[in-house]
């Protein structure tokens, strides 16, 4: 599968260590494919990149509920 590192139309799980979240991430093969955009993932537990459509999901966090 040659498209494993292609970051278009993918779902990527991230952890709190990846925050603040931005797309593209440094490990993407095409990390410079579009301008870096910071995504707010903390409140909903997921975020969609407006440039490439990659969906990011925050691992280990409930999708509903608030912090403190």
Backbone as ProteinMPNN parsed JSONL, in Angstrom:
{"seq_chain_A": "XXXXXXXXXXXXXXXXXXXXXXXXXXXXXXXXXXXXXXXXXXXXXXXXXXXXXXXXXXXXXXXXXXXX", "coords_chain_A": {"N_chain_A": [[0.84, -1.191, 0.0], [0.9, 1.897, -1.094], [-0.137, 4.273, -0.253], [-0.118, 4.703, 2.47], [1.228, 6.693, 3.894], [0.106, 8.934, 2.942], [-1.621, 11.836, 3.646], [-4.302, 12.412, 3.084], [-7.763, 12.342, 3.436], [-7.878, 10.683, 5.807], [-7.992, 9.064, 9.011], [-6.543, 9.919, 11.965], [-5.177, 8.958, 14.978], [-4.359, 10.726, 17.86], [-2.407, 11.68, 20.742], [-2.326, 13.24, 24.017], [0.287, 14.095, 24.139], [0.823, 14.978, 21.623], [-0.228, 17.453, 21.44], [0.068, 21.072, 21.282], [-2.191, 20.415, 18.659], [-1.458, 20.194, 15.243], [-1.812, 20.392, 11.694], [-0.248, 19.835, 8.586], [1.25, 17.012, 10.274], [4.587, 16.497, 11.573], [5.511, 13.871, 10.905], [4.2, 13.161, 8.589], [4.426, 12.164, 5.207], [4.084, 14.105, 3.306], [4.551, 16.552, 4.682], [4.74, 19.246, 4.189], [2.636, 19.911, 2.572], [0.504, 21.654, 2.749], [-0.301, 24.861, 4.256], [0.634, 25.117, 7.706], [-1.791, 24.418, 10.098], [-3.352, 25.036, 13.125], [-5.259, 22.938, 15.201], [-8.159, 22.737, 17.165], [-8.727, 20.366, 19.408], [-9.305, 19.543, 21.902], [-11.841, 20.033, 23.164], [-13.948, 18.667, 21.766], [-12.819, 16.232, 21.186], [-12.154, 15.434, 18.697], [-10.983, 16.594, 15.493], [-11.146, 18.241, 12.356], [-9.132, 18.714, 9.565], [-9.132, 21.666, 7.709], [-7.829, 21.958, 5.289], [-6.844, 19.479, 4.129], [-8.628, 17.539, 4.891], [-8.123, 15.557, 6.751], [-9.038, 13.65, 9.537], [-8.654, 14.029, 12.926], [-8.382, 12.217, 15.921], [-8.59, 12.269, 19.402], [-6.944, 10.192, 21.529], [-7.85, 8.318, 24.431], [-9.528, 10.092, 25.672], [-12.767, 10.93, 26.746], [-15.446, 11.441, 24.468], [-17.488, 13.1, 25.153], [-18.152, 15.386, 27.783], [-16.609, 17.384, 30.344], [-13.574, 19.073, 31.309], [-12.09, 20.126, 34.22]], "CA_chain_A": [[0.0, 0.0, 0.0], [1.769, 3.062, -1.215], [-0.771, 5.482, 0.243], [-0.182, 4.708, 3.923], [1.718, 7.953, 4.445], [-0.633, 10.031, 2.331], [-2.484, 12.338, 4.71], [-5.588, 12.89, 2.596], [-8.902, 11.498, 3.777], [-7.459, 9.69, 6.784], [-8.295, 9.283, 10.417], [-5.301, 9.754, 12.71], [-5.338, 9.069, 16.42], [-3.285, 11.475, 18.503], [-2.463, 11.667, 22.195], [-2.071, 14.559, 24.595], [1.669, 14.49, 23.87], [0.85, 15.606, 20.293], [-0.837, 18.782, 21.53], [-1.061, 21.51, 20.476], [-2.314, 19.675, 17.406], [-1.411, 20.937, 13.977], [-1.766, 19.592, 10.475], [0.211, 18.459, 8.654], [2.162, 16.676, 11.362], [5.947, 16.302, 11.049], [5.774, 12.536, 10.378], [3.561, 12.951, 7.299], [5.334, 12.166, 4.056], [3.928, 15.41, 2.653], [4.389, 17.466, 5.817], [4.68, 20.63, 3.719], [1.651, 19.925, 1.493], [-0.34, 22.838, 2.897], [0.147, 25.654, 5.408], [0.347, 24.529, 9.014], [-2.986, 24.946, 10.744], [-3.545, 24.467, 14.462], [-6.616, 22.426, 15.34], [-8.642, 22.618, 18.53], [-9.254, 19.012, 19.531], [-9.525, 19.239, 23.316], [-13.23, 20.087, 23.619], [-14.797, 17.661, 21.124], [-12.134, 14.949, 21.078], [-11.753, 15.226, 17.311], [-10.869, 17.814, 14.704], [-10.999, 18.007, 10.925], [-8.273, 19.702, 8.912], [-9.86, 22.319, 6.622], [-7.071, 21.903, 4.048], [-6.719, 18.166, 3.496], [-9.715, 16.663, 5.282], [-7.729, 14.536, 7.711], [-9.752, 13.694, 10.801], [-7.823, 13.674, 14.062], [-9.13, 11.804, 17.114], [-7.767, 12.276, 20.61], [-7.046, 8.922, 22.248], [-7.871, 8.348, 25.879], [-10.421, 11.131, 26.174], [-14.172, 10.728, 26.392], [-15.874, 12.414, 23.465], [-18.349, 14.082, 25.81], [-17.721, 15.649, 29.16], [-15.726, 18.534, 30.447], [-12.405, 18.895, 32.163], [-12.358, 20.493, 35.613]], "C_chain_A": [[0.877, 1.244, 0.0], [1.158, 4.314, -0.605], [-0.847, 5.545, 1.763], [0.273, 6.033, 4.52], [1.039, 9.16, 3.82], [-1.644, 10.54, 3.35], [-3.779, 12.931, 4.187], [-6.652, 11.857, 2.926], [-8.507, 10.355, 4.706], [-8.005, 10.045, 8.152], [-7.011, 8.965, 11.174], [-5.595, 9.933, 14.184], [-4.116, 9.767, 16.991], [-3.467, 11.376, 20.015], [-2.186, 13.068, 22.711], [-0.649, 15.029, 24.34], [1.815, 15.151, 22.494], [0.291, 17.024, 20.308], [0.212, 19.852, 21.763], [-1.039, 20.845, 19.1], [-2.229, 20.608, 16.213], [-1.321, 19.964, 12.826], [-1.1, 20.425, 9.396], [1.177, 18.244, 9.803], [3.533, 16.352, 10.776], [6.191, 14.924, 10.442], [5.057, 12.248, 9.063], [4.586, 13.017, 6.182], [5.275, 13.515, 3.347], [3.663, 16.478, 3.707], [4.31, 18.928, 5.405], [3.648, 20.786, 2.607], [0.714, 21.13, 1.558], [0.148, 23.623, 4.106], [-0.215, 24.963, 6.718], [-0.859, 25.22, 9.619], [-3.119, 24.241, 12.091], [-5.011, 24.124, 14.639], [-6.979, 22.279, 16.807], [-9.354, 21.279, 18.675], [-9.701, 18.705, 20.953], [-11.001, 19.177, 23.701], [-14.084, 18.96, 23.039], [-14.142, 16.291, 21.062], [-11.777, 14.583, 19.651], [-11.738, 16.561, 16.583], [-10.608, 17.442, 13.251], [-10.136, 19.111, 10.328], [-9.03, 20.326, 7.741], [-9.126, 22.257, 5.285], [-7.144, 20.539, 3.379], [-7.799, 17.179, 3.917], [-9.339, 15.545, 6.226], [-8.501, 14.735, 9.006], [-8.821, 13.208, 11.895], [-8.721, 13.314, 15.23], [-8.164, 11.72, 18.281], [-8.0, 10.979, 21.373], [-7.103, 9.161, 23.749], [-8.757, 9.412, 26.479], [-11.855, 10.764, 25.824], [-14.613, 11.804, 25.419], [-16.829, 13.438, 24.041], [-17.912, 14.237, 27.243], [-16.743, 16.784, 29.18], [-14.549, 18.196, 31.353], [-12.805, 19.3, 33.573], [-13.485, 21.483, 35.707]], "O_chain_A": [[1.512, 1.575, 1.001], [1.85, 5.321, -0.45], [-1.584, 6.375, 2.297], [-0.249, 6.452, 5.554], [1.377, 10.297, 4.148], [-2.444, 9.76, 3.867], [-4.309, 13.866, 4.788], [-6.464, 10.658, 2.722], [-8.777, 9.19, 4.413], [-8.422, 11.175, 8.407], [-6.458, 7.874, 11.041], [-6.187, 10.931, 14.594], [-2.98, 9.438, 16.648], [-4.544, 11.033, 20.502], [-1.853, 13.971, 21.943], [-0.393, 16.233, 24.324], [2.82, 15.811, 22.23], [0.334, 17.719, 19.293], [1.209, 19.551, 22.418], [0.011, 20.733, 18.467], [-2.849, 21.671, 16.185], [-0.815, 18.851, 12.969], [-1.367, 21.623, 9.302], [1.842, 19.178, 10.252], [3.634, 15.974, 9.609], [7.014, 14.808, 9.534], [5.278, 11.192, 8.469], [5.505, 13.835, 6.216], [6.287, 14.008, 2.849], [2.678, 17.214, 3.631], [3.86, 19.766, 6.186], [3.765, 21.693, 1.782], [0.193, 21.571, 0.533], [0.931, 23.105, 4.901], [-1.25, 24.305, 6.818], [-0.94, 26.448, 9.65], [-3.012, 23.018, 12.185], [-5.894, 24.903, 14.281], [-6.195, 21.757, 17.598], [-10.443, 21.08, 18.136], [-10.397, 17.717, 21.186], [-11.375, 18.326, 24.508], [-14.871, 18.357, 23.768], [-14.834, 15.286, 20.902], [-11.165, 13.542, 19.41], [-12.385, 17.524, 16.994], [-9.935, 16.454, 12.959], [-10.379, 20.296, 10.558], [-9.52, 19.606, 6.871], [-9.741, 22.482, 4.243], [-7.467, 20.444, 2.195], [-7.881, 16.086, 3.357], [-10.156, 14.662, 6.484], [-8.606, 15.853, 9.511], [-8.263, 12.114, 11.809], [-9.7, 14.006, 15.507], [-7.068, 11.172, 18.165], [-9.116, 10.699, 21.812], [-6.481, 10.088, 24.269], [-8.735, 9.615, 27.693], [-12.123, 10.328, 24.704], [-14.196, 12.956, 25.536], [-16.974, 14.53, 23.49], [-17.362, 13.312, 27.841], [-16.123, 17.112, 28.168], [-14.537, 17.185, 32.054], [-13.825, 18.815, 34.063], [-13.847, 21.904, 36.806]]}, "name": "protein", "num_of_chains": 1, "seq": "XXXXXXXXXXXXXXXXXXXXXXXXXXXXXXXXXXXXXXXXXXXXXXXXXXXXXXXXXXXXXXXXXXXX"}
